């Protein structure tokens, strides 16, 4: 019955899914032909011919220049001292904003959250040299425990209309802070970015999540490069975790440079996570033929995603990076020439081993591969066999018995959730699912021979 | 019930072969290398799953169509960050989900009623019957949010319950029980309709 409902849905969507491929291609064309957002074309105007000069004109001109010079000088003085040249944000957990003038003296210091107020605690940094101020701020963060070996990441964001100046500040501050940290025996990781501060979307996201504009900018860059993360989750993480996630991304992120390595010392570590997974699976390290691990953000927390393979099965684990708790596990066995001893000989040809390489991400189901190879000939029924009739099938009950026997269970042990005959390009299989406690089993049984084509179980 | 159907053209044959099996990692690789034909191949392999999932979240065909378009643009843009995992479908549908949820927020202040009547589609559609469309209509109007999304994901995408759980950010056991409950509800309604 379940299968019928699902097949109904499949058929409806076959009808109502619109074909937007042309629109997609058009969008791609449009983006390639027009300049990127934010770029403006600059038009320079050539000034028209010079005016002829008379003596009076020159006199007027000279007085004009003198006045202008005076004004300019006065203005320059102001410009030097009181105009905001750069805005610099520091984010760790505390979020602090500095504005400096052209001579790199502090014009203002603002605490953007409660942690920052603790750091600033009566510090008067007005008119102090930027370098001295940075020294004081980092010192305070170290003293108050916001920067430690386990949480060693700091984000520096520089806002300056002059891109070269912004870059120079970023590099210099990164170096300074790195050495300040290592002077306190901390292997720090400094992420730096430059930003314009004018993006309305970012502004509203920042307000919504009570984080600084600069942190919102960082999060939005990360989220746009990894669509499996969403803004809400990442916004609440400390910069250290965001740093870990950035490091886990395969490609770098434009506009962000990361110096040093984010500390994962607050977490249990991939080796420990791996051990936990092995123990749960009842597998020894010697049996492992390939493995992979990665830190990620899932189920609302930082997790290690551990995957490993043995000679005839693949295991997947998600382990809480803080506590070592196993959040999810999955196990899939590869049945090649399967348990019943008979290779299949209906529809699609023999089921054989495809690759013998130890590539970790080899196909999950070798049988499906063979089907695909045959279908590449674009013949619906390869081998010219005639479709079997219902009487040549073993029947749902027999299929269930086979599956149960394979799992080593009896019918009274389990709750059967699915037992359906399915047709897949000329070959017929029983799809069987049953659960026992926390464990869900899935089987595919060949409808004619009774061979176990696929078996897997997952724990929760 | 045994179903026979003939396949008219090559593309459909390839499509049906791949209908519930893994998408070729090679296609993803070619997309990374800016091969538009590969994007097109991926599109035709997966459009139904993406559209259906978006519709199950947004309940509005025009919005779902927008998300369908946006998903593949995002796939194209972010192909470089896709890590070969044997589960491209899960990655793609997570993108679809995030885009759909963002679109939902745009309508946050407006209540989006179910404005479509799926059982009243034009008769020219050939693959599905009126009964099939009634199934969808009921799925859209009587199931709870999660239940609807889970059933549609399971029916269209070929993903396992655990993979669905990851996309929906729910524990696997929750997905299982919502799935069963959803099917029961639909079965009951269909029995009554008949």
Interface residues (C-beta under 8 A of the other chain):
Chain A: X1 X2 X5 X6 X7 X8 X9 X10 X11 X12 X13 X14 X15 X16 X17 X18 X19 X20 X21 X23 X24 X25 X27 X28 X225 X226 X227 X228 X230 X249 X250 X251 X298 X299 X300 X328 X330 X361 X363 X364 X365 X368 X371 X372 X375 X376 X378 X380 X387 X389 X390 X417 X423 X424 X425 X435 X438 X440 X442 X456 X458 X460
Chain B: X2 X3 X4 X6 X7 X10 X13 X14 X16 X17 X18 X20 X21 X22 X25 X36 X39 X40 X43 X44 X47 X48 X51 X52 X61 X65 X68 X69 X72 X73 X74 X76 X78 X80 X81 X82 X83 X84 X85 X86 X91 X94 X95 X98 X99 X101 X118 X121 X125 X126 X127 X128 X129 X131 X132 X133 X135 X136 X139 X151 X152 X154 X155 X156 X160 X161 X162 X165 X166 X169 X171 X172 X173 X176 X180 X183 X186 X187 X190
